[in-house]
């Protein structure tokens, strides 16, 4: 099979570690499940051992929003998959139970199954909706599969999913807007957030990561963030924290109000860099504060990864005008973008035009329509 998506996600295993590939959609009906099935088909055809899981619920027969038929999740022969035991399928007679888990859902206990038959089968995947549960599944399958393929979404609930993945594929399409310009605008904004640069200094990055890890290791509730002054002398590669102020609030509005008070306690010394480290998301209310307060000029905002930015385009622009930089602790490896020109609730758009527009904006990212006639043609 002259596949293309497979070319973008294959990782040569230098060790036996399982690799996580996530597919995330910008909206329902953006073509994520179709791209998921295509990638799985290509990998299975080449003989890779796979584990399939949905972060949420995918593969149901009827879409709960549009009330129209949806593509199911295809499970190739020999493939492991994760789902709740009460989904609409005769799991016990059609599949082999590899492992039961302690993950409970409204659809029953979550189990790991294997398609031991000779034929591909369609199934609904459901039951995993926490990152901690996904990490459990990864450990259970560590010695059984080479790739764990995760069907996810780009929302607050699963915001850290791409940050935990080795590679990510983003699905976009006509459902985002009534015209191509709107689709391009929304897609490009999402991509820019996912591609935010990492904190350059290893030493500085370690400082910020430890702030988060120290609380997580003690099972403490994370504060909203920290206001940090870091001092680096010329020729000194080891930056030091000159001042550290904890922001206790966990809401963006609360952090904004707390930040207003704490800004009075930091110095105006230009030899120290001012950084706001957030344990959670960067949203419009906090973005507005950072973009309008002159005391935040030249600030750096550090978040765990680009999926935690929930800013409208307007505030991204205003932050840049106030010279506020956004950096991440972990970069996201965006391997490809898939385009679905079909909109079940509106009019279809031109696939080739969408792909060409996105390619002009992001020439380094492969962009595919897996249903187009040219998908299997040579690059």
C-alpha positions in Angstrom: 0.0 0.0 0.0 1.5 3.3 -1.1 0.3 5.1 2.0 1.3 8.6 3.0 0.2 9.1 6.6 2.3 6.2 7.6 5.4 7.9 6.2 4.9 10.8 8.5 4.5 8.9 11.8 6.9 5.9 11.6 9.5 6.1 14.3 12.5 3.8 14.3 12.5 2.0 17.6 15.9 2.2 19.1 14.4 0.5 22.2 11.3 -1.5 23.0 9.3 1.5 24.2 5.7 1.8 22.9 5.1 4.9 20.7 2.0 7.0 21.1 0.4 8.6 18.0 -2.6 10.9 18.7 -5.1 12.1 16.1 -7.0 15.2 17.2 -9.9 16.9 15.6 -10.7 20.7 15.6 -14.4 19.9 15.6 -16.8 17.0 15.2 -17.0 15.8 11.6 -13.5 17.2 10.8 -12.6 13.7 9.4 -10.6 12.5 12.4 -12.1 9.0 12.5 -11.6 8.5 8.7 -7.9 9.6 9.1 -7.6 7.3 12.1 -8.9 4.3 10.2 -6.6 5.2 7.3 -3.5 5.3 9.4 -4.4 2.1 11.3 -4.9 0.3 7.9 -1.6 1.5 6.6 0.3 0.4 9.7 -1.5 -3.0 10.0 -0.8 -3.6 6.3 3.0 -3.2 7.0 2.8 -5.7 9.9 3.0 -3.4 12.9 1.4 -4.5 16.2 -1.1 -1.9 17.2 -3.2 -0.8 20.2 -6.2 1.4 19.6 -7.9 3.7 22.1 -10.3 6.6 22.1 -9.9 9.5 24.5 -13.7 9.9 24.9 -16.1 8.0 22.6 -15.7 7.2 18.9 -17.1 4.8 16.4 -20.8 5.0 17.5 -23.2 4.3 14.7 -25.2 7.5 14.9 -23.7 10.9 15.7 -25.4 12.4 18.8 -25.2 15.9 17.4 -26.1 15.5 13.7 -28.2 12.3 14.1 -26.5 10.9 11.0 -24.4 7.8 10.5 -20.8 7.9 11.4 -17.8 5.8 10.3 -17.0 3.1 12.8 -13.5 2.3 14.2 -12.0 -0.5 12.1 -10.1 -3.1 14.1 -7.7 -5.1 11.9 -7.0 -8.8 12.6 -4.5 -9.2 15.4 -5.0 -5.7 16.8 -5.5 -4.8 20.5 -8.2 -2.2 21.4 -9.6 -0.6 24.5 -13.3 -0.1 25.2 -16.0 -0.3 27.9 -17.7 -3.7 28.2 -21.2 -2.3 27.6 -20.8 -0.7 24.2 -23.1 -1.8 21.5 -21.3 -5.0 20.5 -21.0 -8.6 21.5 -17.5 -8.2 22.7 -17.2 -11.5 24.6 -18.0 -13.8 21.7 -16.3 -11.8 18.9 -13.1 -10.8 20.7 -10.6 -12.1 23.2 -10.3 -10.3 26.5 -6.6 -9.6 27.0 -6.8 -7.7 30.3 -9.5 -6.3 32.5 -8.8 -2.9 34.2 -9.9 -1.0 37.2 -11.3 1.8 35.1 -15.0 2.2 35.6 -17.4 4.2 33.4 -21.1 4.7 32.9 -20.7 2.1 30.1 -19.2 -0.4 32.5 -15.6 -1.5 33.1 -13.0 -0.8 30.6 -11.2 -3.8 29.2 -8.4 -4.4 26.6 -9.5 -6.8 23.8 -7.8 -8.4 20.8 -9.3 -9.2 17.5 -8.1 -12.8 17.1 -10.3 -13.4 14.0 -9.2 -13.4 10.4 -11.2 -10.4 9.4 -11.3 -6.7 10.2 -14.3 -5.6 12.4 -15.9 -2.4 13.3 -16.3 -1.4 17.0 -17.1 1.5 19.2 -14.3 2.7 21.4 -15.2 4.4 24.7 -14.3 4.6 28.4 -10.9 6.4 28.6 -11.4 10.1 29.4 -8.5 10.8 31.7 -4.8 11.1 31.0 -3.9 9.0 34.0 -6.1 6.2 32.6 -4.4 6.5 29.2 -1.1 6.1 30.9 -2.3 2.9 32.6 -3.4 1.5 29.2 0.0 2.3 27.8 1.7 0.4 30.6 -0.6 -2.6 30.1 0.2 -2.8 26.4 3.9 -1.9 26.7 5.1 -5.4 25.8 2.4 -6.2 23.3 2.2 -3.3 20.8 4.6 -1.1 18.9 2.2 1.8 18.4 -0.7 3.0 20.6 -3.0 5.0 18.3 -5.2 7.5 20.2 -8.4 9.0 18.8 -8.8 12.3 20.6 -10.0 15.9 20.5 -8.5 19.3 21.0 -10.4 20.5 24.0 -9.8 21.3 27.7 -10.6 17.7 28.8 -7.9 16.2 26.6 -5.7 19.2 26.2 -2.5 17.5 27.3 -2.9 14.5 25.0 -0.7 15.8 22.1 1.9 16.7 24.8 2.1 13.1 25.8 2.3 11.8 22.3 5.4 11.1 20.2 3.6 12.5 17.1 0.3 14.1 16.5 -2.0 14.4 13.4 -4.5 17.2 13.3 -7.8 16.8 11.5 -9.6 19.9 10.1 -12.3 20.4 7.5 -15.3 22.2 6.0 -17.3 21.8 9.2 -15.3 24.6 10.8 -16.7 27.4 8.7 -19.0 28.2 5.8 -16.1 29.2 3.5 -12.5 28.3 2.8 -11.2 31.6 4.3 -12.9 30.7 7.6 -11.5 27.2 7.7 -8.0 28.4 7.0 -8.3 31.1 9.7 -9.4 28.7 12.4 -7.0 26.0 11.4 -4.0 28.3 11.2 -4.7 29.7 14.6 -4.9 26.1 16.1 -1.6 25.1 14.4 0.2 28.2 15.6 -0.7 27.4 19.2 0.4 23.8 18.8 3.7 24.9 17.3 4.7 27.3 20.1 8.4 27.3 20.8 10.0 25.5 23.7 11.9 27.3 26.5 15.4 27.4 25.0 17.6 27.1 28.1 17.7 23.6 29.5 18.5 24.9 32.9 15.6 27.4 32.9 13.3 24.7 31.6 14.3 22.4 34.5 13.5 25.1 37.0 10.0 25.5 35.7 9.4 21.8 35.4 10.5 21.2 39.0 7.9 23.7 40.2 5.2 21.6 38.7 6.7 18.2 39.4 7.3 18.9 43.1 3.6 19.4 43.7 2.6 16.4 41.5 5.0 14.0 43.3 3.4 14.9 46.7 -0.1 14.6 45.3 -0.8 18.2 46.1 -3.3 20.3 44.3 -1.3 22.5 41.8 -1.4 26.2 42.4 -2.5 28.3 39.4 1.1 29.2 38.7 4.2 31.1 39.8 5.6 34.6 39.1 9.3 34.1 38.7 12.2 36.4 38.4 15.2 34.6 36.9 18.7 36.1 37.0 21.4 35.2 34.6 24.8 36.8 34.7 27.0 37.2 31.6 28.9 34.0 30.9 26.9 32.1 33.5 24.8 29.2 32.1 23.1 28.5 35.4 20.2 30.9 35.9 19.0 31.4 39.4 15.6 32.2 40.8 15.9 35.7 42.4 12.2 35.9 43.4 9.4 33.3 43.4 5.8 34.2 44.1 3.1 31.5 44.1 -0.2 32.2 42.6 -2.7 30.1 44.5 -5.9 30.6 42.4 -6.7 27.9 39.9 -9.0 30.0 37.7 -7.8 32.3 35.0 -9.8 35.2 36.4 -8.5 34.5 39.9 -4.9 34.4 38.6 -5.4 37.7 36.8 -6.6 39.4 40.0 -3.9 37.8 42.1 -1.3 38.8 39.5 -2.3 42.4 39.7 -1.5 42.5 43.4 1.7 40.5 43.1 3.2 42.6 40.3 3.8 45.3 42.9 6.2 43.0 44.7 8.6 42.3 41.8 11.5 44.5 40.9 11.9 46.7 37.8 15.5 45.5 37.4 16.0 44.9 33.7 18.8 42.3 34.4 16.2 39.8 35.6 13.7 38.2 33.3 10.1 38.0 34.4 8.3 34.8 33.8 4.7 33.7 34.5 4.7 29.9 34.8 1.2 28.4 34.5 0.2 25.0 35.7 -3.0 25.0 33.7 -4.4 26.9 30.7 -3.8 30.4 29.2 -7.2 31.8 28.5 -8.7 35.1 27.2 -9.2 36.7 30.7 -5.6 36.2 31.6 -4.4 37.0 28.1 -6.3 40.3 28.3 -4.5 41.2 31.6 -1.1 40.4 30.2 -1.7 42.3 27.0 -3.0 45.5 28.6 -0.9 45.9 31.7 2.3 47.8 31.0 4.0 46.1 33.9 3.8 42.8 32.0 5.7 44.2 29.0 8.5 41.8 28.0 7.1 39.1 30.2 7.4 35.4 29.2 4.5 33.1 29.8 5.5 29.4 30.2 2.9 26.6 29.8 3.3 22.9 29.7 2.4 22.5 26.0 0.6 24.3 23.2 -2.7 22.5 23.7 -3.2 24.6 26.9 -3.6 27.9 25.0 -7.3 28.8 24.7 -6.8 32.4 23.3 -8.7 34.0 20.5 -6.7 35.4 17.6 -7.2 38.9 18.9 -5.4 38.3 22.2 -2.5 36.5 20.6 -2.0 39.7 18.6 -2.3 41.9 21.6 0.2 39.9 23.6 2.7 40.2 20.8 2.1 44.0 20.8 2.9 44.1 24.5 6.0 42.0 23.8 4.8 39.1 25.8 6.2 35.8 24.6 4.6 32.4 25.1 6.8 29.3 25.4 6.3 25.7 26.3 8.0 23.1 28.4 7.3 20.3 25.9 7.0 20.8 22.1 4.3 19.1 20.1 5.5 17.1 17.1 2.8 17.9 14.6 3.4 15.2 11.9 0.6 16.0 9.5 -2.7 17.8 8.9 -5.7 16.0 7.3 -8.4 17.9 5.5 -12.1 16.8 5.2 -13.9 18.9 2.5 -17.3 17.4 3.4 -19.6 19.2 5.8 -22.7 17.1 6.8 -24.4 20.2 8.1 -23.6 22.6 5.3 -21.9 22.8 1.9 -18.8 21.0 0.8 -15.6 23.0 0.1 -12.8 22.4 -2.4 -10.3 20.1 -0.9 -7.4 21.0 -3.1 -7.8 24.7 -2.4 -7.9 24.2 1.3 -4.7 22.1 1.2 -2.9 24.6 -1.0 -3.8 27.5 1.3 -2.6 25.6 4.4 0.6 24.5 2.6 1.4 28.1 1.8 1.1 28.9 5.5 2.9 25.8 6.8 5.2 24.5 4.1 7.0 22.2 6.5 3.9 20.2 7.5 2.5 17.5 5.2 -1.2 18.0 4.4 -3.5 15.3 3.1 -7.0 14.5 2.2 -7.1 10.7 2.6 -10.2 10.4 0.5 -8.9 12.4 -2.4 -8.1 10.8 -5.7 -4.5 11.9 -5.5 -3.8 10.5 -2.0 -2.0 7.4 -3.3 -0.1 9.2 -6.1 3.6 9.8 -5.7 4.8 12.8 -3.7 
